Structure formats: structure tokens, C-alpha cells
Amino acid sequence: MTSSDLREELSCSICLDRYTDPVFLQCGHNFCQSCIKSVLKTQEPSGVYTCPECRAEYLERPQLKKNRKLCNIVECYLVANPEQEKTKTMCTYCDFNEPAAKICLQCETSFCSKHLSFHNRSVDHFLINPTTSLENVQCLTHNEMLRYYCMEDEACICVSCFAEGDHRGHLVQPIYEVSQKKAKEMRRILETLTLEKGELETFLETTRTHMEEVQINADSITKRVSGLFEDIREQLNSLEKNILGELNKQTEEIKSQVSDLIKQMEVNSDSLARSIDRIQVICNDNDPFSILQGQKTAKDVFETVSGKDKTGYPIGDLNEGLVLDHLHIGLLDIMTVVKKYIHGCDVSPLLMDASTAHNKMELSEDLLSMADSETNHGRPESLMRFTVYNQVLSVNSFTEGQHYWEVETSTTGIWDIGFAYSSIERDGNQSGLGDNDKSWCLRKYTKKYMAAHNSKAQSLFYEQSSQVIGIYLNYEAGRLSFYELLQPFKYLYRHIHTFTTKFTEPLHVAVYVDDGGWVTVKHKPK
């Protein structure tokens, strides 16, 4: 608390000066002893005594009790702040130097509480609080009381300043009138600032709450992502172990087969070497009878060996296809876990609303396929039907929860897939998907993807590489995401774009087709 604040707390509400011999009433309010006695004396004729602050009534003159603690505080304050009590403004009419309660600018006179009451009954003058110096209410040039306010120079002036000084001929008004207007204007400003402060504090509290929610959400997602990667690592380790085990099993089986084959071939090679040695001996013998007898043996060996396919031995090889099958199946299982994490929900049922479909939209009987058509289908007129753009909304609306769909799309033509409020316009340029603040869509134009909302279309990095698009909606989180299912993999997704906003109305799935484009809703991902 500042010195001025403390002085205000130690001031009597009657004389507006620091307490002198402070006493208190039964209601607990403190006053200078002389001040409250003077007030109670003026109340004697009525027979009813009231507290000057809270207006508490007493049927008998209240007893005054000295506030010793407050008296000690005042004395300590005066010792610590002697300069605060050097000069005082005294009542002009009192014989015994009674402190002034107010100063009248018109009368240029100081009044104590008693004389002020008589003054206020007779006139309605502008009063100010007593001051230790009149410099701030007197003209420094003419030493006269400042009575007027120059509207042109925005300065307080005296009569002489206006009559013959620098402000002669200027528009002036009495100070008290201007001050009242300024005070009124300041109160309006104060009200506005107070309101702004309240709104700022509310926004600040909302922002802090949002920051806490973001941190809580981040912690939750971090935990989920860490768990996901832990599961992926475990499954990858298990998959690696299984595949390497299968590979090692095949290798050992093939090595065993080859080892047996080598042993058999070595036996055959030794037998053939011995036969060759015998035939060599016969060939080197000049005895015709020996040659004739050995010729039959050589012929038998030759017939046994000659023409035999050396590659016909059953040599096994690694079954790489089986290894790749194990790898593929294992990776698909892992991607199933990833898909569950990405969407966190199952595919929601969905049907399109024929009562909203443009007349040149081809809509299948099962209400799941939409295609651009040149034929006017002559559907009955409806306030719900789109009349400008070849669009349709879903029968289903969504106001909560997480939902996921997959749609098959054309590679040619134009299509938009997204969401719209049911309050979207049905006619005019503002009725197109992404052309207003009531719809969000992924647009395929030529081969490029675009994200559109509120008449702003953003070109995306990716070109179309798959006909299957995944759509994920988290209503409470205000999140709308689009994915591309990369073929031929079953669960491999590529994120295309995510809208983040705050949804305020029920959402419908919305589709637009043009230039031969088509879209089909898939009940279950294949």
C-alpha cells in the first residue's frame, strides 16, 4: 500500500483529514471525536442519530469509544511522514482553525463540515477536496481562481485569461460543467475498459484451459504413439525372428540334401575311377583275348555312365516366395494395428439423400454411387435439392464421435468429397462445396488434389495415385482428414490433408461430380 493509499485509509470521512482522537460507533465506523460529536449534535432535534457512513440508526445518542489501536497507527504514520502534515486548509468561517472539508471554486472559500452543510443548502456550487496548496486551482498569471475551461486550448483558465488574456474570444465553459461531462465520458470509457478487461480475462482463462487441454491431449497422443511404436517394434522383431527362422530351416534342409548328394556322387566317382583304371589296363594289354574279354566290361560301364543327366540330381533351393509370403502377411498385420491407431473407429454406415441430389447426377439404387450425367432425371422439386452444382448430401448427419469411410473415385473428370452443414445454400454461387464457410472438401482437378473451404482453394503436393480415398471425421476435435490408400497394399495409407476447425452444426457427407467424374461409397474397406 502506498503512502497516499494509507493516508486515505487514515482519513475521517467527515473532515476528510487524518484522524484526530479517533472514536468508533457500534456499527464499527471510525471518526474524529470532534467531527462525530458535531454531527450528532446537529441530529439531536430529530431524535434519531445515524452513522454518517452506513446510515445505521440509533434511537439514543450512541456512546463513543476511543479506538486506541487506530490512534497509535495515526501517530506512527505522522512520525514516518511528517511532510504530510506541514500545512492544512482551514475553514474560512471557523474561529478555532477547524480543518476544511471542501473548497468552493465559485466562492473561493473553504468550509468545514458544519459550514459546508449550510453552504450546500443555499447554492449549487462546484466543490473540490481541500488541498495543501492552491497552485493547482489558481491561475499562475493572474493569481485568480480557475473558473473556466478553454475548449480550444484544452486548458483551465481564470476570468482574466478569458477577458483579456491569451484565451480571449475562445469558446469556454465553467470548469465544473466540463468536469462533469469529462467524468461522464471517463465513466463510459471505464465501463468499456472494464468490459474489455472482463472479456480479456475470460479469453485468457479460455486460452489457459485450451493450453491445458492441448497438453493433456498431447500427453495422451504421445502415450498412444509410443505404445504404437512399441507394438510395431515387437511385431517387427517377432516377424524378423519368424522369417529368419524359416530361412534358416530351409537352408539347413537344403544343406542336408546337398550333403547326402555329394556323398553319393563321391561314391559314384570312386567307382567310376576304378572302372577307368581296369579299362586302361586292358587297353594297354596286347593280348587279343584279354581285349575281347575286357571289351564287354568296358561297354557295360560306358552304357551305365554315358548319357546320364548330371543335372538330374535332386538339388533343392530356397523357397523365396514362401519367405516373401511370410513377410507380406506379417506386414499386413502390422498395418492393421497402424490403421486402427490412425482411425480409432470402424467404418460408419452411409447413404446419400436423393432429395438433395442435382437433377443431372446419376445416383445408384443403393444410394452409394454418384456419377456425372448429361441426362436430366426430372426429380421432384425440393427446397433441399441442389440446383446449380452437381452435388448431393448424405442422409446421415454427425454431431459427435469419430467416423471413417472409404470411397472409390474416378481417375478422370472432376470430383469433390467432403462435409457440409445442412444449412448450406442450395442455389447460387455460394452453394458449391468449399465455396462457403459451411463446407470443407478434397477436390480432384485434372490429376492434382486441392483442399477447399470458404472460397479458398489450396493446391496440395500430391497427385492422384490411388482410386481409394479414406475420410476420417473427429467431430469433437474439429478434425477432418483425407488419406489415399496406396495400391496394391491393403492397409498402407498416405495422408493428403487435414482441416482443423470447430464444428457448430450437424455435418453431412457431401459429394460433387463433373466432367465425367464418379464416386462410390464403400461399406467396408477391402
Number of C-alpha atoms within 10 A of each C-alpha: 6 7 12 10 9 12 18 14 12 22 19 20 20 20 23 20 20 21 25 18 17 27 23 20 18 13 12 10 15 25 30 23 18 14 22 23 14 14 17 18 11 12 14 12 9 7 11 13 21 18 21 15 12 10 10 12 14 13 9 11 16 15 10 16 13 17 15 12 9 18 17 13 13 21 13 11 17 15 11 11 13 9 9 16 11 8 10 16 22 22 24 17 15 15 7 8 13 20 20 27 25 24 24 18 19 14 11 15 15 25 26 25 20 20 17 18 11 11 14 11 8 8 8 10 14 17 20 14 12 23 18 12 11 12 12 11 19 19 19 13 11 14 13 16 22 25 21 21 24 22 14 10 13 9 13 21 29 24 17 18 19 18 12 10 14 12 21 14 11 14 13 21 16 15 20 18 13 16 15 11 12 12 13 12 12 13 12 12 12 13 12 12 13 12 12 12 12 12 12 13 12 12 12 12 12 12 12 12 12 12 12 12 12 12 12 12 12 12 12 12 12 12 11 13 14 12 12 17 12 12 15 18 13 13 16 16 12 13 18 15 12 16 19 13 13 16 16 13 13 18 16 12 14 16 15 13 14 17 13 12 15 12 11 11 14 12 12 12 12 11 11 15 12 11 16 15 11 14 19 12 13 19 15 9 12 9 10 10 10 13 18 11 11 16 15 11 14 19 13 11 15 14 10 10 13 10 8 9 8 8 7 7 10 9 12 14 12 14 12 11 9 13 17 12 12 17 17 13 12 19 19 16 15 20 18 15 16 20 15 13 13 11 19 14 17 13 18 13 13 18 16 24 20 20 19 21 26 25 25 21 25 21 23 13 8 8 17 18 20 24 24 23 19 12 10 11 13 9 14 8 12 12 11 20 22 24 20 15 21 22 29 25 27 23 15 15 17 17 14 15 11 20 19 19 23 23 20 16 24 19 18 15 17 21 28 28 24 25 25 25 21 19 12 17 19 21 15 11 12 17 19 24 30 25 18 19 15 23 25 25 28 29 25 23 18 13 14 14 21 21 23 22 18 15 15 13 15 13 13 14 10 15 14 17 13 17 15 24 25 22 22 21 25 21 20 14 14 14 16 21 20 24 19 22 20 16 13 8 12 13 21 17 20 15 13 20 19 16 17 12 12 11 17 12 14 16 24 23 26 22 27 27 27 21 13 15 20 26 24 19 20 19 15 13 14 8
